[in-house]
């Protein structure tokens, strides 16, 4: 395993650029594809379990010697893809106060929009907060929903904060970004259910269909009216009066698990 001790190392500079949310580039300045940095033992273990080898793995040199989990993780990756770093360099890569001393560089899976959307899914319309997007993906995965469609204006699904909030949900889901949801609705062969307050029925008032696409809107503005008009059904969650509406990720959790409850023995 090679060791990095300088910030000027080309491989380190590349990872630092990606960790800061910048696009990867080839030597001639052209885009070389969409890559992301996974930080932390759990995320890197999940990637190995579900997706295989990373393109590159960086380890804190001190943690390699004194942390059994980090050392075991390094042994799971081809040594030619591994680099050890001085602790000060690894700390600069970390997006959290107390990093765990490991980062993977991975190629983001490219997903083509299916010709027919006939499966359970979540549709996110301009969800801007990265923590909300990550929690929505994690919640959907826990409810056994394996497909997510994100509109323009959503936080990047593979940004560091979304990845941390998702806690590995990315690796068991098909995530489609920058989707024109209004045009995608033409491919849907299952009911499109929107969470809304007006002209909506209680989530608990009538049976939910076995398979559905769940439409969730922007934190402040809700679902775009033109998109909302395409929904087959609108539901709301009954709650106490004179309080603010639920956070979008909390509301999604209630809806998705009520759906799962109705159709799981």
Secondary structure, DSSP 4 states (H G I P E B T S, - for coil): -EEE--TT-HHHHHHHHHHTTPPPB-TTS-B---EEEEESHHHHHHHHHHT---SEEEEEHHHHHH-HHHHHHHHTS-GGGEEEE-HHHHHHH-SSSS--SEEEEEEPPP-PPPS-B-S-EEEESS---HHHHHHHHHHHHHTT--EEEEETTSPPTTSHHHHHHHTTGGGGSEEEEEE-HHHHGGGB-SEEEEE-STT-EETTTSPPPSSEEEEE-BTTTBS-HHHHTT-SEEEE----TTSPPPPHHHHHHHHHHHHHHHT--
